[in-house]
Amino acid sequence: MQININSVHFKADKRLESFIIDKLQKTGKFYENIIGSDVILKLENTDKPENKIAEIRLKIKGNDLISCKQCKTFEEAIDLAVDALRKQLEKIKDKKR
């Protein structure tokens, strides 16, 4: 699976990138026909501590699945976004049966 990680207005460190890659590769267990994914990491300019946004677009045959989460840390946002994508993949898999 091809994974593209883009960070807007900052440089993501290697630990964060490896965390994202590890999480997204686990989605292959739920659905076999994943072509690739695009991850966009953004920092929102607010006073709130929940200013980190993770947007994941999962490319599968037929459509793309999108999940966007905002949390205190990028790791937490990625966890929540991947969980949301996992639920979407399970729905698609159930419809095909």
Biopython code that builds the backbone (N, CA, C, O; Angstrom):
import numpy as np
from Bio.PDB.StructureBuilder import StructureBuilder

atoms = [
    (1, "MET", "N", (0.844, -1.179, 0.000)),
    (1, "MET", "CA", (0.000, 0.000, 0.000)),
    (1, "MET", "C", (0.888, 1.241, 0.000)),
    (1, "MET", "O", (1.856, 1.334, 0.756)),
    (2, "GLN", "N", (0.540, 2.181, -0.857)),
    (2, "GLN", "CA", (1.264, 3.445, -0.953)),
    (2, "GLN", "C", (0.702, 4.420, 0.078)),
    (2, "GLN", "O", (-0.500, 4.683, 0.080)),
    (3, "ILE", "N", (1.548, 4.960, 0.952)),
    (3, "ILE", "CA", (1.119, 5.897, 1.993)),
    (3, "ILE", "C", (1.859, 7.216, 1.808)),
    (3, "ILE", "O", (3.088, 7.261, 1.865)),
    (4, "ASN", "N", (1.102, 8.291, 1.585)),
    (4, "ASN", "CA", (1.667, 9.635, 1.442)),
    (4, "ASN", "C", (1.320, 10.441, 2.682)),
    (4, "ASN", "O", (0.151, 10.539, 3.054)),
    (5, "ILE", "N", (2.328, 11.018, 3.324)),
    (5, "ILE", "CA", (2.116, 11.820, 4.522)),
    (5, "ILE", "C", (2.534, 13.255, 4.228)),
    (5, "ILE", "O", (3.677, 13.520, 3.854)),
    (6, "ASN", "N", (1.583, 14.183, 4.405)),
    (6, "ASN", "CA", (1.849, 15.613, 4.202)),
    (6, "ASN", "C", (1.576, 16.345, 5.503)),
    (6, "ASN", "O", (0.510, 16.191, 6.099)),
    (7, "SER", "N", (2.531, 17.136, 5.937)),
    (7, "SER", "CA", (2.329, 17.964, 7.120)),
    (7, "SER", "C", (2.342, 19.422, 6.674)),
    (7, "SER", "O", (3.260, 19.866, 5.984)),
    (8, "VAL", "N", (1.315, 20.154, 7.077)),
    (8, "VAL", "CA", (1.126, 21.534, 6.635)),
    (8, "VAL", "C", (1.750, 22.483, 7.658)),
    (8, "VAL", "O", (1.364, 22.482, 8.827)),
    (9, "HIS", "N", (2.701, 23.280, 7.220)),
    (9, "HIS", "CA", (3.371, 24.325, 8.006)),
    (9, "HIS", "C", (4.228, 23.797, 9.165)),
    (9, "HIS", "O", (4.530, 24.547, 10.093)),
    (10, "PHE", "N", (4.617, 22.536, 9.126)),
    (10, "PHE", "CA", (5.577, 22.002, 10.096)),
    (10, "PHE", "C", (6.169, 20.724, 9.521)),
    (10, "PHE", "O", (5.671, 20.194, 8.527)),
    (11, "LYS", "N", (7.223, 20.236, 10.141)),
    (11, "LYS", "CA", (7.894, 19.013, 9.703)),
    (11, "LYS", "C", (7.592, 17.899, 10.696)),
    (11, "LYS", "O", (7.940, 17.998, 11.872)),
    (12, "ALA", "N", (6.941, 16.835, 10.220)),
    (12, "ALA", "CA", (6.625, 15.692, 11.082)),
    (12, "ALA", "C", (7.898, 14.884, 11.325)),
    (12, "ALA", "O", (8.683, 14.663, 10.403)),
    (13, "ASP", "N", (8.098, 14.447, 12.558)),
    (13, "ASP", "CA", (9.297, 13.673, 12.865)),
    (13, "ASP", "C", (9.118, 12.215, 12.438)),
    (13, "ASP", "O", (8.008, 11.771, 12.145)),
    (14, "LYS", "N", (10.218, 11.493, 12.409)),
    (14, "LYS", "CA", (10.227, 10.101, 11.939)),
    (14, "LYS", "C", (9.374, 9.198, 12.819)),
    (14, "LYS", "O", (8.756, 8.257, 12.320)),
    (15, "ARG", "N", (9.330, 9.469, 14.115)),
    (15, "ARG", "CA", (8.540, 8.639, 15.033)),
    (15, "ARG", "C", (7.054, 8.742, 14.711)),
    (15, "ARG", "O", (6.343, 7.737, 14.724)),
    (16, "LEU", "N", (6.582, 9.954, 14.422)),
    (16, "LEU", "CA", (5.184, 10.156, 14.065)),
    (16, "LEU", "C", (4.865, 9.496, 12.723)),
    (16, "LEU", "O", (3.817, 8.868, 12.567)),
    (17, "GLU", "N", (5.763, 9.640, 11.768)),
    (17, "GLU", "CA", (5.547, 9.023, 10.461)),
    (17, "GLU", "C", (5.503, 7.503, 10.557)),
    (17, "GLU", "O", (4.669, 6.870, 9.910)),
    (18, "SER", "N", (6.387, 6.909, 11.353)),
    (18, "SER", "CA", (6.379, 5.447, 11.501)),
    (18, "SER", "C", (5.122, 4.981, 12.237)),
    (18, "SER", "O", (4.601, 3.903, 11.952)),
    (19, "PHE", "N", (4.630, 5.792, 13.188)),
    (19, "PHE", "CA", (3.388, 5.473, 13.891)),
    (19, "PHE", "C", (2.219, 5.449, 12.903)),
    (19, "PHE", "O", (1.387, 4.543, 12.946)),
    (20, "ILE", "N", (2.159, 6.436, 12.022)),
    (20, "ILE", "CA", (1.089, 6.522, 11.030)),
    (20, "ILE", "C", (1.149, 5.342, 10.071)),
    (20, "ILE", "O", (0.127, 4.721, 9.782)),
    (21, "ILE", "N", (2.333, 5.036, 9.582)),
    (21, "ILE", "CA", (2.495, 3.926, 8.640)),
    (21, "ILE", "C", (2.086, 2.615, 9.291)),
    (21, "ILE", "O", (1.409, 1.797, 8.667)),
    (22, "ASP", "N", (2.490, 2.406, 10.536)),
    (22, "ASP", "CA", (2.141, 1.184, 11.257)),
    (22, "ASP", "C", (0.621, 1.051, 11.410)),
    (22, "ASP", "O", (0.068, -0.025, 11.183)),
    (23, "LYS", "N", (-0.045, 2.124, 11.790)),
    (23, "LYS", "CA", (-1.503, 2.097, 11.974)),
    (23, "LYS", "C", (-2.225, 1.818, 10.659)),
    (23, "LYS", "O", (-3.165, 1.024, 10.622)),
    (24, "LEU", "N", (-1.789, 2.469, 9.580)),
    (24, "LEU", "CA", (-2.476, 2.313, 8.306)),
    (24, "LEU", "C", (-2.234, 0.946, 7.680)),
    (24, "LEU", "O", (-3.108, 0.425, 6.988)),
    (25, "GLN", "N", (-1.075, 0.363, 7.907)),
    (25, "GLN", "CA", (-0.822, -0.968, 7.359)),
    (25, "GLN", "C", (-1.691, -2.020, 8.031)),
    (25, "GLN", "O", (-1.972, -3.060, 7.436)),
    (26, "LYS", "N", (-2.120, -1.765, 9.259)),
    (26, "LYS", "CA", (-2.997, -2.705, 9.949)),
    (26, "LYS", "C", (-4.402, -2.719, 9.367)),
    (26, "LYS", "O", (-5.144, -3.680, 9.571)),
    (27, "THR", "N", (-4.786, -1.654, 8.637)),
    (27, "THR", "CA", (-6.113, -1.645, 8.025)),
    (27, "THR", "C", (-6.220, -2.678, 6.909)),
    (27, "THR", "O", (-7.327, -3.054, 6.524)),
    (28, "GLY", "N", (-5.095, -3.140, 6.388)),
    (28, "GLY", "CA", (-5.094, -4.173, 5.355)),
    (28, "GLY", "C", (-5.686, -5.480, 5.835)),
    (28, "GLY", "O", (-6.106, -6.298, 5.016)),
    (29, "LYS", "N", (-5.730, -5.699, 7.132)),
    (29, "LYS", "CA", (-6.333, -6.910, 7.681)),
    (29, "LYS", "C", (-7.849, -6.911, 7.501)),
    (29, "LYS", "O", (-8.465, -7.972, 7.400)),
    (30, "PHE", "N", (-8.445, -5.726, 7.460)),
    (30, "PHE", "CA", (-9.898, -5.613, 7.392)),
    (30, "PHE", "C", (-10.418, -5.587, 5.966)),
    (30, "PHE", "O", (-11.559, -5.973, 5.713)),
    (31, "TYR", "N", (-9.593, -5.135, 5.034)),
    (31, "TYR", "CA", (-10.022, -5.010, 3.645)),
    (31, "TYR", "C", (-8.802, -5.193, 2.762)),
    (31, "TYR", "O", (-7.784, -4.528, 2.951)),
    (32, "GLU", "N", (-8.908, -6.101, 1.794)),
    (32, "GLU", "CA", (-7.732, -6.488, 1.012)),
    (32, "GLU", "C", (-7.425, -5.543, -0.146)),
    (32, "GLU", "O", (-6.269, -5.427, -0.551)),
    (33, "ASN", "N", (-8.443, -4.862, -0.689)),
    (33, "ASN", "CA", (-8.259, -4.090, -1.923)),
    (33, "ASN", "C", (-7.948, -2.618, -1.678)),
    (33, "ASN", "O", (-8.474, -1.754, -2.381)),
    (34, "ILE", "N", (-7.112, -2.321, -0.703)),
    (34, "ILE", "CA", (-6.717, -0.930, -0.455)),
    (34, "ILE", "C", (-5.569, -0.581, -1.397)),
    (34, "ILE", "O", (-4.540, -1.256, -1.419)),
    (35, "ILE", "N", (-5.761, 0.477, -2.170)),
    (35, "ILE", "CA", (-4.755, 0.892, -3.147)),
    (35, "ILE", "C", (-3.685, 1.756, -2.492)),
    (35, "ILE", "O", (-2.492, 1.554, -2.719)),
    (36, "GLY", "N", (-4.108, 2.709, -1.689)),
    (36, "GLY", "CA", (-3.163, 3.615, -1.041)),
    (36, "GLY", "C", (-3.883, 4.546, -0.093)),
    (36, "GLY", "O", (-5.092, 4.434, 0.115)),
    (37, "SER", "N", (-3.126, 5.466, 0.480)),
    (37, "SER", "CA", (-3.734, 6.417, 1.403)),
    (37, "SER", "C", (-2.942, 7.725, 1.411)),
    (37, "SER", "O", (-1.733, 7.749, 1.183)),
    (38, "ASP", "N", (-3.665, 8.799, 1.680)),
    (38, "ASP", "CA", (-3.078, 10.121, 1.834)),
    (38, "ASP", "C", (-3.393, 10.605, 3.243)),
    (38, "ASP", "O", (-4.542, 10.558, 3.681)),
    (39, "VAL", "N", (-2.370, 11.070, 3.946)),
    (39, "VAL", "CA", (-2.545, 11.583, 5.302)),
    (39, "VAL", "C", (-2.113, 13.047, 5.305)),
    (39, "VAL", "O", (-1.021, 13.388, 4.850)),
    (40, "ILE", "N", (-2.989, 13.905, 5.826)),
    (40, "ILE", "CA", (-2.676, 15.326, 5.930)),
    (40, "ILE", "C", (-2.722, 15.702, 7.408)),
    (40, "ILE", "O", (-3.739, 15.512, 8.076)),
    (41, "LEU", "N", (-1.623, 16.233, 7.906)),
    (41, "LEU", "CA", (-1.528, 16.683, 9.297)),
    (41, "LEU", "C", (-1.489, 18.203, 9.316)),
    (41, "LEU", "O", (-0.682, 18.821, 8.622)),
    (42, "LYS", "N", (-2.372, 18.806, 10.120)),
    (42, "LYS", "CA", (-2.456, 20.265, 10.179)),
    (42, "LYS", "C", (-2.444, 20.725, 11.629)),
    (42, "LYS", "O", (-2.887, 20.008, 12.527)),
    (43, "LEU", "N", (-1.935, 21.921, 11.841)),
    (43, "LEU", "CA", (-2.028, 22.603, 13.129)),
    (43, "LEU", "C", (-2.998, 23.757, 12.968)),
    (43, "LEU", "O", (-2.791, 24.636, 12.131)),
    (44, "GLU", "N", (-4.055, 23.759, 13.764)),
    (44, "GLU", "CA", (-5.022, 24.845, 13.712)),
    (44, "GLU", "C", (-4.565, 25.954, 14.657)),
    (44, "GLU", "O", (-4.089, 25.679, 15.759)),
    (45, "ASN", "N", (-4.707, 27.172, 14.238)),
    (45, "ASN", "CA", (-4.239, 28.316, 15.026)),
    (45, "ASN", "C", (-5.354, 28.781, 15.961)),
    (45, "ASN", "O", (-6.048, 29.758, 15.679)),
    (46, "THR", "N", (-5.519, 28.058, 17.093)),
    (46, "THR", "CA", (-6.533, 28.424, 18.085)),
    (46, "THR", "C", (-5.925, 28.370, 19.477)),
    (46, "THR", "O", (-4.798, 27.910, 19.657)),
    (47, "ASP", "N", (-6.679, 28.841, 20.453)),
    (47, "ASP", "CA", (-6.236, 28.794, 21.845)),
    (47, "ASP", "C", (-6.551, 27.457, 22.500)),
    (47, "ASP", "O", (-6.047, 27.166, 23.585)),
    (48, "LYS", "N", (-7.375, 26.645, 21.858)),
    (48, "LYS", "CA", (-7.754, 25.350, 22.425)),
    (48, "LYS", "C", (-6.574, 24.383, 22.351)),
    (48, "LYS", "O", (-5.751, 24.485, 21.441)),
    (49, "PRO", "N", (-6.479, 23.442, 23.301)),
    (49, "PRO", "CA", (-5.410, 22.436, 23.213)),
    (49, "PRO", "C", (-5.663, 21.405, 22.110)),
    (49, "PRO", "O", (-4.727, 20.750, 21.651)),
    (50, "GLU", "N", (-6.924, 21.255, 21.680)),
    (50, "GLU", "CA", (-7.246, 20.319, 20.609)),
    (50, "GLU", "C", (-7.040, 21.002, 19.260)),
    (50, "GLU", "O", (-8.003, 21.263, 18.539)),
    (51, "ASN", "N", (-5.780, 21.292, 18.918)),
    (51, "ASN", "CA", (-5.510, 22.036, 17.693)),
    (51, "ASN", "C", (-4.793, 21.206, 16.628)),
    (51, "ASN", "O", (-4.333, 21.755, 15.627)),
    (52, "LYS", "N", (-4.692, 19.895, 16.832)),
    (52, "LYS", "CA", (-4.015, 19.043, 15.861)),
    (52, "LYS", "C", (-5.055, 18.257, 15.065)),
    (52, "LYS", "O", (-5.893, 17.560, 15.637)),
    (53, "ILE", "N", (-4.990, 18.378, 13.737)),
    (53, "ILE", "CA", (-5.972, 17.764, 12.852)),
    (53, "ILE", "C", (-5.278, 16.721, 11.985)),
    (53, "ILE", "O", (-4.241, 16.985, 11.377)),
    (54, "ALA", "N", (-5.877, 15.523, 11.942)),
    (54, "ALA", "CA", (-5.390, 14.449, 11.080)),
    (54, "ALA", "C", (-6.511, 14.073, 10.124)),
    (54, "ALA", "O", (-7.607, 13.705, 10.546)),
    (55, "GLU", "N", (-6.222, 14.169, 8.832)),
    (55, "GLU", "CA", (-7.189, 13.799, 7.798)),
    (55, "GLU", "C", (-6.603, 12.658, 6.988)),
    (55, "GLU", "O", (-5.497, 12.766, 6.459)),
    (56, "ILE", "N", (-7.343, 11.569, 6.892)),
    (56, "ILE", "CA", (-6.873, 10.386, 6.170)),
    (56, "ILE", "C", (-7.836, 10.087, 5.040)),
    (56, "ILE", "O", (-9.046, 10.011, 5.251)),
    (57, "ARG", "N", (-7.302, 9.916, 3.841)),
    (57, "ARG", "CA", (-8.087, 9.480, 2.682)),
    (57, "ARG", "C", (-7.565, 8.104, 2.287)),
    (57, "ARG", "O", (-6.407, 7.950, 1.897)),
    (58, "LEU", "N", (-8.433, 7.114, 2.395)),
    (58, "LEU", "CA", (-8.085, 5.739, 2.065)),
    (58, "LEU", "C", (-8.622, 5.427, 0.680)),
    (58, "LEU", "O", (-9.829, 5.499, 0.448)),
    (59, "LYS", "N", (-7.735, 5.081, -0.240)),
    (59, "LYS", "CA", (-8.135, 4.822, -1.622)),
    (59, "LYS", "C", (-8.409, 3.333, -1.787)),
    (59, "LYS", "O", (-7.524, 2.494, -1.619)),
    (60, "ILE", "N", (-9.665, 3.028, -2.122)),
    (60, "ILE", "CA", (-10.036, 1.650, -2.409)),
    (60, "ILE", "C", (-10.703, 1.631, -3.775)),
    (60, "ILE", "O", (-11.090, 2.671, -4.307)),
    (61, "LYS", "N", (-10.832, 0.441, -4.329)),
    (61, "LYS", "CA", (-11.430, 0.315, -5.649)),
    (61, "LYS", "C", (-12.894, 0.744, -5.584)),
    (61, "LYS", "O", (-13.668, 0.202, -4.794)),
    (62, "GLY", "N", (-13.266, 1.697, -6.398)),
    (62, "GLY", "CA", (-14.635, 2.178, -6.424)),
    (62, "GLY", "C", (-14.788, 3.546, -5.802)),
    (62, "GLY", "O", (-15.265, 4.465, -6.467)),
    (63, "ASN", "N", (-14.398, 3.718, -4.542)),
    (63, "ASN", "CA", (-14.522, 5.003, -3.877)),
    (63, "ASN", "C", (-13.315, 5.265, -2.982)),
    (63, "ASN", "O", (-12.424, 4.429, -2.833)),
    (64, "ASP", "N", (-13.323, 6.454, -2.396)),
    (64, "ASP", "CA", (-12.337, 6.801, -1.382)),
    (64, "ASP", "C", (-13.069, 6.968, -0.061)),
    (64, "ASP", "O", (-14.194, 7.466, -0.023)),
    (65, "LEU", "N", (-12.430, 6.553, 1.016)),
    (65, "LEU", "CA", (-12.981, 6.745, 2.355)),
    (65, "LEU", "C", (-12.188, 7.864, 3.018)),
    (65, "LEU", "O", (-10.962, 7.906, 2.924)),
    (66, "ILE", "N", (-12.895, 8.768, 3.688)),
    (66, "ILE", "CA", (-12.240, 9.918, 4.310)),
    (66, "ILE", "C", (-12.625, 9.983, 5.779)),
    (66, "ILE", "O", (-13.785, 9.790, 6.144)),
    (67, "SER", "N", (-11.632, 10.259, 6.612)),
    (67, "SER", "CA", (-11.874, 10.478, 8.025)),
    (67, "SER", "C", (-10.996, 11.637, 8.483)),
    (67, "SER", "O", (-9.805, 11.693, 8.176)),
    (68, "CYS", "N", (-11.608, 12.561, 9.223)),
    (68, "CYS", "CA", (-10.889, 13.724, 9.723)),
    (68, "CYS", "C", (-11.180, 13.863, 11.210)),
    (68, "CYS", "O", (-12.342, 13.938, 11.610)),
    (69, "LYS", "N", (-10.134, 13.899, 12.035)),
    (69, "LYS", "CA", (-10.298, 14.008, 13.487)),
    (69, "LYS", "C", (-9.398, 15.109, 14.022)),
    (69, "LYS", "O", (-8.329, 15.382, 13.476)),
    (70, "GLN", "N", (-9.856, 15.741, 15.112)),
    (70, "GLN", "CA", (-9.107, 16.824, 15.757)),
    (70, "GLN", "C", (-8.952, 16.495, 17.234)),
    (70, "GLN", "O", (-9.940, 16.268, 17.933)),
    (71, "CYS", "N", (-7.695, 16.469, 17.715)),
    (71, "CYS", "CA", (-7.408, 16.082, 19.098)),
    (71, "CYS", "C", (-6.238, 16.887, 19.654)),
    (71, "CYS", "O", (-5.725, 17.798, 19.003)),
    (72, "LYS", "N", (-5.823, 16.527, 20.883)),
    (72, "LYS", "CA", (-4.691, 17.200, 21.522)),
    (72, "LYS", "C", (-3.359, 16.775, 20.924)),
    (72, "LYS", "O", (-2.427, 17.575, 20.847)),
    (73, "THR", "N", (-3.265, 15.497, 20.494)),
    (73, "THR", "CA", (-2.027, 14.994, 19.890)),
    (73, "THR", "C", (-2.340, 14.387, 18.533)),
    (73, "THR", "O", (-3.466, 13.963, 18.273)),
    (74, "PHE", "N", (-1.331, 14.352, 17.670)),
    (74, "PHE", "CA", (-1.514, 13.730, 16.366)),
    (74, "PHE", "C", (-1.742, 12.227, 16.500)),
    (74, "PHE", "O", (-2.498, 11.642, 15.725)),
    (75, "GLU", "N", (-1.091, 11.601, 17.479)),
    (75, "GLU", "CA", (-1.254, 10.165, 17.668)),
    (75, "GLU", "C", (-2.699, 9.819, 18.006)),
    (75, "GLU", "O", (-3.256, 8.861, 17.470)),
    (76, "GLU", "N", (-3.301, 10.603, 18.897)),
    (76, "GLU", "CA", (-4.698, 10.368, 19.278)),
    (76, "GLU", "C", (-5.624, 10.597, 18.078)),
    (76, "GLU", "O", (-6.564, 9.832, 17.862)),
    (77, "ALA", "N", (-5.358, 11.643, 17.306)),
    (77, "ALA", "CA", (-6.178, 11.936, 16.136)),
    (77, "ALA", "C", (-6.065, 10.818, 15.092)),
    (77, "ALA", "O", (-7.061, 10.435, 14.478)),
    (78, "ILE", "N", (-4.853, 10.300, 14.897)),
    (78, "ILE", "CA", (-4.658, 9.196, 13.951)),
    (78, "ILE", "C", (-5.400, 7.954, 14.432)),
    (78, "ILE", "O", (-6.053, 7.278, 13.637)),
    (79, "ASP", "N", (-5.305, 7.647, 15.728)),
    (79, "ASP", "CA", (-6.021, 6.488, 16.290)),
    (79, "ASP", "C", (-7.524, 6.585, 16.005)),
    (79, "ASP", "O", (-8.135, 5.625, 15.536)),
    (80, "LEU", "N", (-8.107, 7.737, 16.289)),
    (80, "LEU", "CA", (-9.544, 7.915, 16.092)),
    (80, "LEU", "C", (-9.919, 7.863, 14.617)),
    (80, "LEU", "O", (-10.946, 7.288, 14.259)),
    (81, "ALA", "N", (-9.102, 8.453, 13.767)),
    (81, "ALA", "CA", (-9.389, 8.449, 12.330)),
    (81, "ALA", "C", (-9.294, 7.039, 11.760)),
    (81, "ALA", "O", (-10.121, 6.647, 10.937)),
    (82, "VAL", "N", (-8.291, 6.272, 12.189)),
    (82, "VAL", "CA", (-8.146, 4.895, 11.702)),
    (82, "VAL", "C", (-9.305, 4.031, 12.195)),
    (82, "VAL", "O", (-9.785, 3.170, 11.458)),
    (83, "ASP", "N", (-9.762, 4.248, 13.434)),
    (83, "ASP", "CA", (-10.920, 3.514, 13.937)),
    (83, "ASP", "C", (-12.161, 3.823, 13.107)),
    (83, "ASP", "O", (-12.939, 2.921, 12.796)),
    (84, "ALA", "N", (-12.351, 5.085, 12.747)),
    (84, "ALA", "CA", (-13.493, 5.464, 11.916)),
    (84, "ALA", "C", (-13.399, 4.817, 10.535)),
    (84, "ALA", "O", (-14.405, 4.364, 9.989)),
    (85, "LEU", "N", (-12.191, 4.775, 9.971)),
    (85, "LEU", "CA", (-12.003, 4.131, 8.671)),
    (85, "LEU", "C", (-12.248, 2.629, 8.764)),
    (85, "LEU", "O", (-12.795, 2.026, 7.841)),
    (86, "ARG", "N", (-11.848, 2.035, 9.865)),
    (86, "ARG", "CA", (-12.054, 0.599, 10.067)),
    (86, "ARG", "C", (-13.553, 0.274, 10.063)),
    (86, "ARG", "O", (-13.975, -0.723, 9.476)),
    (87, "LYS", "N", (-14.349, 1.118, 10.716)),
    (87, "LYS", "CA", (-15.801, 0.915, 10.728)),
    (87, "LYS", "C", (-16.385, 1.061, 9.328)),
    (87, "LYS", "O", (-17.275, 0.303, 8.940)),
    (88, "GLN", "N", (-15.882, 2.040, 8.564)),
    (88, "GLN", "CA", (-16.355, 2.221, 7.190)),
    (88, "GLN", "C", (-15.997, 1.011, 6.330)),
    (88, "GLN", "O", (-16.806, 0.564, 5.517)),
    (89, "LEU", "N", (-14.787, 0.482, 6.507)),
    (89, "LEU", "CA", (-14.366, -0.697, 5.747)),
    (89, "LEU", "C", (-15.219, -1.915, 6.087)),
    (89, "LEU", "O", (-15.568, -2.699, 5.204)),
    (90, "GLU", "N", (-15.556, -2.075, 7.371)),
    (90, "GLU", "CA", (-16.388, -3.203, 7.770)),
    (90, "GLU", "C", (-17.780, -3.094, 7.159)),
    (90, "GLU", "O", (-18.356, -4.110, 6.770)),
    (91, "LYS", "N", (-18.338, -1.877, 7.065)),
    (91, "LYS", "CA", (-19.640, -1.689, 6.432)),
    (91, "LYS", "C", (-19.591, -2.065, 4.953)),
    (91, "LYS", "O", (-20.504, -2.711, 4.440)),
    (92, "ILE", "N", (-18.522, -1.656, 4.274)),
    (92, "ILE", "CA", (-18.376, -1.978, 2.856)),
    (92, "ILE", "C", (-18.240, -3.483, 2.661)),
    (92, "ILE", "O", (-18.827, -4.051, 1.740)),
    (93, "LYS", "N", (-17.477, -4.117, 3.518)),
    (93, "LYS", "CA", (-17.269, -5.555, 3.438)),
    (93, "LYS", "C", (-18.584, -6.306, 3.684)),
    (93, "LYS", "O", (-18.863, -7.300, 3.013)),
    (94, "ASP", "N", (-19.385, -5.837, 4.635)),
    (94, "ASP", "CA", (-20.677, -6.470, 4.925)),
    (94, "ASP", "C", (-21.639, -6.304, 3.759)),
    (94, "ASP", "O", (-22.418, -7.214, 3.476)),
    (95, "LYS", "N", (-21.604, -5.162, 3.076)),
    (95, "LYS", "CA", (-22.486, -4.947, 1.934)),
    (95, "LYS", "C", (-22.151, -5.881, 0.777)),
    (95, "LYS", "O", (-23.038, -6.297, 0.033)),
    (96, "LYS", "N", (-20.876, -6.208, 0.628)),
    (96, "LYS", "CA", (-20.456, -7.082, -0.466)),
    (96, "LYS", "C", (-20.865, -8.533, -0.238)),
    (96, "LYS", "O", (-20.957, -9.308, -1.189)),
    (97, "ARG", "N", (-21.108, -8.898, 0.998)),
    (97, "ARG", "CA", (-21.490, -10.288, 1.289)),
    (97, "ARG", "C", (-22.903, -10.580, 0.945)),
    (97, "ARG", "O", (-23.364, -11.706, 1.133)),
]
sb = StructureBuilder()
sb.init_structure("model")
sb.init_model(0)
sb.init_chain("A")
sb.init_seg("    ")
for serial, (resi, resn, name, xyz) in enumerate(atoms, 1):
    if name == "N":
        sb.init_residue(resn, " ", resi, " ")
    sb.init_atom(name, np.array(xyz, "f"), 0.0, 1.0, " ", f" {name:<3s}", serial, name[0])
structure = sb.get_structure()
